[in-house]
Structures are given as C-alpha cells and as structure tokens.
C-alpha cells in the first residue's frame, strides 16, 4: 500500500508525454526526457511550481490525476495549509487552506494539515476510510491541534497509522502530549518526522531525535532541502557539516540496524568505514 514511486512519474496519452515532478533536483532529468521525446511534453508537480516554469514551456495540466501514478492508494481531502513555515513549500504550491467537497476514496491520506479542517470534514474523512483494512495518515499532524476527539475518531478505524512532526525543540512537550493522547485512545502505530539541518544545531537535532527514541518510537529524520534545490543534499546549514548530516540521517533512519551501537560510538566506527554504500548514497 505505502509504496511510492519516489521519482518522476511518467505516462502517455496519445503522443503526449506527461511528467509529474515531485522534487526540484529532478528537473535536469525532466529536460533530458523532454528532449528525447518526439512529441508534446507536459510537466507539472511541485518542482515545476517551485521553479516558476511558465505554462507553454513545460508546464501544463494532465487530464488524469498525477497522484495515481505516484501511488494509487493515496489521496487528498484538503489542500493548502494555514501555517506559513519558512521551510515548507506547501503555501507556495497549494495556496490557502481549503476543504475539498469531493475526493477519491483511498487509504493513504496525504493532506498537509488535516487537523486544520473542521470536525465535520474530519468525520467525513474517517467515514471514507472505514471500508479499508488499514489506513495511513501520511503527513505529520500538527501536534498542537491534536485532541482526544481526533484520537477517538481515528481509533474507530482498522489499523490506522498516524504521524506527528517535530520541527523545533520548542515543540517537544506538545508532541509528547499528542503521543500520550494517541496512546490513551489505543493508537499504537505512531511515527514522528524530525526536521534536521534547518535553524538548529547538531546538538539540538540530536536531542529531538533522542526524545522520540525515548518515547519508544522510531524517529524519521528529514534533512532540510531548500525549496529551489537543484541538487539533493547539497545544502549544509550553518553549524553543520555534510558528514554530520549524513551520519545522523543514516543512524536514525536505520535504528533497526544500529540501535545496539550508541550514537557516539557509531561516530567513531565511521572513521574506519565508508559513510555510505553506493546503494545508500541517494537515500540520505
């Protein structure tokens, strides 16, 4: 169910090639695909919007929902976000927050801020998920908006996975409270995204990652990427090194492999081993 393409989605209607581009660092590949295709090319998606590529060049609209080609089990029930987080592309791509009157029922909910929706809309979302044997609220809930009412609604579903986001140290207590609420409602499958390398230090990021680990939950570290990045992982935040970012990403993304090694000892072991295998190099 939760298997994503993770790259450019490509499909054809007649002689027209459609491309859906999720990340700005894939745009060079888009250009090569467009040059190799003998026919019209229409590209869209977050990367096209963020780089300001005008309609009539590569921009355009597909008659088929692009999300189907990234993961047919995924859907949106709202668009936009009322927050204006400086690291986030959603306000620029999707505009103001709005509830959708209709959506394709699917078990993976990709809304960027579902908890900002009204209780009426949230109840409709829950009802749309009841037929599925499992469901996944794929984006990180804003913990400050999560209430026992939300938890009780989600707990009515079969095997629901939820996620929160921990972007700043000031949110630690709020996230801890949200996890407690979720667990009291009987929710067990909980994930937490942890943004690192943006307006923080390695010490701060490590404290947040270890906080999540202390909740008996596996943190999901997310390395910050500038909104117009043309190369993945090229940006290095002040106070960080590329090695420190990659080391932290590798360790906390692979705790099932490395949890028996304390983080500081993992650092020492890396002095005598490659930081990444070739297969891992694009992951972190």
C-alpha positions in Angstrom: 0.0 0.0 0.0 2.6 2.5 1.1 4.9 2.1 -1.9 5.8 5.4 -3.7 7.5 6.0 -7.0 9.9 8.5 -5.3 10.9 10.0 -8.6 9.4 11.4 -11.8 6.0 9.8 -12.7 5.7 9.4 -16.5 2.7 8.5 -18.6 1.5 8.9 -22.2 -1.8 9.9 -23.7 -1.6 9.6 -27.4 1.7 11.2 -28.5 1.8 13.5 -25.5 4.1 12.6 -22.6 3.1 13.7 -19.1 5.6 14.1 -16.3 4.9 14.7 -12.6 7.9 16.0 -10.8 8.0 16.0 -7.0 11.5 17.4 -6.4 13.3 20.3 -7.9 16.6 18.3 -8.1 14.9 16.1 -10.7 14.4 18.9 -13.3 17.6 18.1 -15.2 16.2 14.6 -15.8 12.9 16.2 -16.9 14.7 18.2 -19.6 16.5 15.1 -20.9 13.2 13.2 -21.1 11.6 16.1 -22.9 14.4 16.4 -25.4 14.3 12.7 -26.1 10.5 12.6 -26.7 9.2 13.1 -30.2 6.0 14.9 -29.4 4.4 17.3 -26.9 5.6 17.2 -23.3 3.6 18.5 -20.4 5.2 18.6 -17.0 3.7 19.6 -13.6 4.1 18.9 -9.9 5.7 20.7 -7.0 9.1 21.1 -8.7 7.6 22.8 -11.7 5.6 25.2 -9.5 8.6 26.0 -7.2 10.9 26.8 -10.0 8.4 29.0 -11.7 8.4 27.3 -15.1 5.7 29.0 -17.1 2.9 27.3 -18.9 3.7 26.8 -22.6 7.2 25.7 -21.7 7.0 22.6 -19.7 4.0 23.5 -17.5 0.6 22.1 -18.1 -2.3 20.1 -16.7 -3.0 16.4 -17.0 -6.5 15.1 -17.6 -5.6 12.2 -15.3 -4.8 12.8 -11.6 -1.0 12.7 -11.3 -1.1 11.2 -7.8 -2.4 8.0 -9.3 1.0 7.5 -10.9 2.9 8.1 -7.7 0.8 5.9 -5.5 -2.8 4.9 -6.5 -3.6 4.2 -2.8 -3.1 7.9 -2.0 -5.5 10.8 -2.0 -6.0 14.4 -0.8 -9.1 15.6 1.1 -7.8 19.2 1.7 -5.3 21.4 0.1 -3.0 24.1 1.4 -2.0 24.9 5.0 -2.8 27.9 7.2 0.7 27.9 8.6 3.5 29.8 6.9 6.5 27.7 7.9 9.5 29.2 6.1 11.0 25.7 5.3 7.8 24.4 3.7 6.7 24.6 0.1 3.0 23.9 0.7 1.8 27.5 0.9 3.6 28.4 -2.3 2.4 25.3 -4.2 -1.2 24.9 -2.9 -2.2 28.3 -1.6 -4.7 28.9 1.2 -6.1 26.0 3.2 -9.4 24.6 1.9 -11.5 21.6 2.4 -12.4 19.6 -0.8 -16.0 18.8 -1.3 -15.2 15.6 -3.1 -12.2 13.4 -3.2 -11.2 9.9 -4.5 -11.5 7.5 -1.5 -8.2 5.8 -0.8 -6.4 4.5 2.3 -3.4 6.9 2.3 -4.3 10.5 3.3 -1.7 13.0 2.1 -3.3 16.2 3.4 -0.6 18.6 4.6 -2.6 19.9 7.6 -5.7 17.7 8.0 -6.2 18.8 11.6 -6.9 22.4 10.4 -10.1 21.1 8.9 -13.5 21.3 10.6 -14.8 18.5 12.6 -17.5 17.9 10.0 -14.8 17.4 7.3 -12.7 15.3 9.6 -15.7 13.0 10.3 -16.3 12.6 6.6 -12.6 11.6 6.1 -12.9 9.0 8.8 -16.1 7.6 7.2 -14.3 7.4 3.8 -11.6 5.2 5.5 -13.9 2.7 7.2 -14.0 0.2 4.3 -10.2 -0.2 4.2 -8.4 -2.9 6.2 -5.7 -0.3 7.0 -5.1 3.4 6.6 -2.2 5.8 6.8 -2.3 9.5 7.7 0.9 10.0 5.7 1.8 13.6 6.6 2.8 14.8 10.0 -0.1 16.0 12.1 0.4 19.4 13.8 0.6 18.1 17.4 -0.7 21.3 18.8 -4.1 20.7 17.1 -4.4 17.0 18.0 -7.1 16.4 20.6 -8.7 13.4 22.3 -11.6 13.8 19.9 -9.4 13.3 16.9 -7.8 10.3 18.5 -11.1 8.7 19.3 -12.3 9.2 15.7 -9.1 7.6 14.3 -9.3 4.8 16.8 -12.5 3.6 15.2 -10.6 2.6 12.1 -8.8 -0.7 11.5 -5.0 -0.4 11.8 -4.5 3.3 11.4 -1.0 4.7 11.2 -0.6 8.3 12.3 2.4 10.7 12.3 3.4 13.9 14.0 6.1 16.4 13.1 8.8 17.7 15.5 10.4 20.6 13.7 11.7 22.6 16.6 12.8 21.9 20.2 10.1 24.2 21.5 7.5 21.6 20.3 8.9 18.7 22.3 6.3 18.9 25.1 3.5 19.4 22.7 4.5 16.3 20.7 4.9 14.3 23.8 1.4 15.3 24.9 0.0 14.3 21.5 1.6 10.9 21.6 0.2 10.4 25.1 -3.3 11.3 23.8 -3.0 8.9 20.9 -1.8 6.0 23.1 -4.7 6.6 25.6 -7.1 6.2 22.6 -5.5 2.8 21.8 -3.5 4.0 18.8 -0.2 2.2 18.5 1.2 2.8 15.0 2.8 6.2 15.5 5.6 7.9 13.6 7.3 11.2 14.1 9.1 13.2 11.4 12.1 15.2 12.7 13.4 18.0 10.6 17.1 18.4 10.9 19.6 20.9 9.3 17.3 23.9 9.4 17.5 26.6 12.0 19.1 24.2 14.5 22.4 22.7 15.6 23.6 19.1 15.7 23.1 19.1 19.4 19.5 20.4 19.1 18.7 17.8 16.4 20.2 15.0 18.4 18.1 16.0 21.5 14.9 15.8 19.4 15.8 12.5 17.8 16.6 11.0 21.2 13.4 12.4 22.7 11.4 10.5 20.1 13.5 7.4 20.7 12.8 7.8 24.4 9.1 7.5 23.6 9.8 4.0 22.2 9.1 5.3 18.7 11.5 5.3 15.7 12.2 8.8 14.6 12.0 9.6 10.9 14.8 12.2 10.3 14.1 14.6 7.4 17.1 16.5 6.1 16.2 20.0 5.1 16.3 20.8 1.4 15.9 24.4 0.1 12.8 24.9 -1.9 14.7 25.6 -5.1 17.5 23.0 -4.6 18.9 21.7 -7.9 21.0 19.0 -6.2 19.7 16.8 -3.4 21.6 17.2 -0.1 23.8 20.0 -1.4 22.7 22.5 1.2 24.7 22.4 4.5 23.2 24.5 7.3 25.4 26.8 9.4 27.0 24.9 12.3 26.7 21.6 10.4 29.0 19.6 8.2 27.9 17.4 5.3 29.4 14.4 7.2 27.4 15.2 10.4 24.2 15.5 8.4 24.7 12.2 6.6 25.9 10.4 9.7 22.8 11.5 11.7 20.5 10.6 8.8 22.0 7.2 8.4 22.0 6.3 12.0 18.4 7.3 12.9 17.0 6.1 9.6 18.4 2.7 10.3 17.9 2.2 14.0 16.8 -1.4 13.4 20.4 -2.0 12.3 22.3 0.3 14.6 20.3 0.6 17.8 22.8 -1.6 19.6 25.5 1.0 19.0 25.4 4.2 21.0 25.4 7.2 18.6 28.8 8.5 19.8 30.4 5.1 19.2 28.7 4.9 15.8 30.6 8.1 15.0 34.0 6.5 15.9 33.3 3.4 13.8 32.6 5.6 10.8 36.2 6.8 10.9 37.2 3.4 9.5 34.3 2.7 7.3 32.7 4.4 4.3 29.9 6.8 5.2 27.5 5.2 2.8 27.4 2.3 0.4 26.7 3.2 -3.2 23.1 2.0 -2.8 22.6 4.2 0.3 24.1 7.3 -1.1 20.9 8.7 -2.6 18.8 7.9 0.5 20.4 10.3 2.9 
